[in-house]
Structures are given as structure tokens and as C-alpha cells.
Amino acid sequence: MTHTAEALPEPPSEPLHGVGDAWSLTDVITRLRRVLRSSVRHEFPWEALPMAQVEILQRLADEPDLGVSELAARQRLATNTVSNLIQQMVVSQLVSRTPRPGDRRAQNLRLTRTGTELLQAWQNANERRVANALSRLPRHRQTLIEEAIPALSELAALLETDESTDTTIGRAAEKP
């Protein structure tokens, strides 16, 4: 199935339901992710801990005992991509695989102590970077950002679970 420009949704011309400019929010999130990734690299070179591995470590810290397929679905990645990443992480002793009770073909994935320590060091480096930047903002801006975290977290959860986003575009392209 090919997507044409006509099948893709148009950017909104006005704010959605009073939440402001969704495209600006997307831009800010993208810029924050990019600057955090690049700024922490003085402590963690890319080859030491690629971002894809960081994201898998974070997911397994939150949800231990996922299988490769479950992890791939949650990360919205191809199963073979996640399988290859997990293999690298097992070799690096960041993740362990254990047979799943009742189904010896399936495996549970968990962080090892090394994986947990490396993830904690990564998170600490990011926390220092963000805390330093936040401390240089005026107090009222700090408060606005702190108060926005729960709403942004809810937004992320909605986007993570919103299966209609992927299928709506495909269905629009298929209609005559």
C-alpha cells in the first residue's frame, strides 16, 4: 500500500480544542530529545550506548519480563530489529534472557545489574543536564514546566496506545 500526499492528514489551521499548536509541541519535543541525546554524549559516546538500547533499557526497567515480540510492539519497532538489539545487549551483559515458565520457546527479558547501573548513569547524566538548564529559567517558567509534566505524561500515554493513528491513515488511502 502506498501513501500519497492526498491521503495524509492536513496540518491543522487552528489550535485543536484550545490546546495550542500541536505542530509547535511536536517541534519542541523533537528539539528537547535531540539536545538531550547530543548533550549527554560527552559522558556516553554513541558506541557505548546507542539511543535504541537506552530506550529498550528504559522499557525493561519499567516492564521487566517482556518478550521480544511484546517489547517490539511497545517500542513500535520490527521484531527482528528488537531481536538483534537484544542479542547485542545480552552479549554486552546489559540484558538477560530466561525461559518463560510454561513455554520454553518464549523468553523473558530483564535488565542485568550492569544494565541497571548503566541506565541509572544515563538517567543521572540527563537529570543533571535538565536540572542545570531548569535552574537558569525564571521560577515562574520552572513552575509552568513542572505543572505541565502530568498532562504531557497523559498525552504520551494516549499516543502510545492510540492504534487508530496508524490505521486511519492507511484506511483513508484505501478508500476510493
Buried (B, 14 or more C-beta within 10 A) or exposed (E): EEEEEEBEEEEEEEEEEEEEBBEEEEEEEEEEEEEBBEBBBEBBEEEEBBBBBBBBBBBBBEEEEBBBEBBBEBBEBEBEEBBEBBEBBBEBEBBBBEEEEEEEEBBBBBBBEBBBEBBEBBBEBBEEBBEEEEEEEEEEEEEEEEEEEEEEEEBEEEEEEEEEEEEEBEEBBEEE
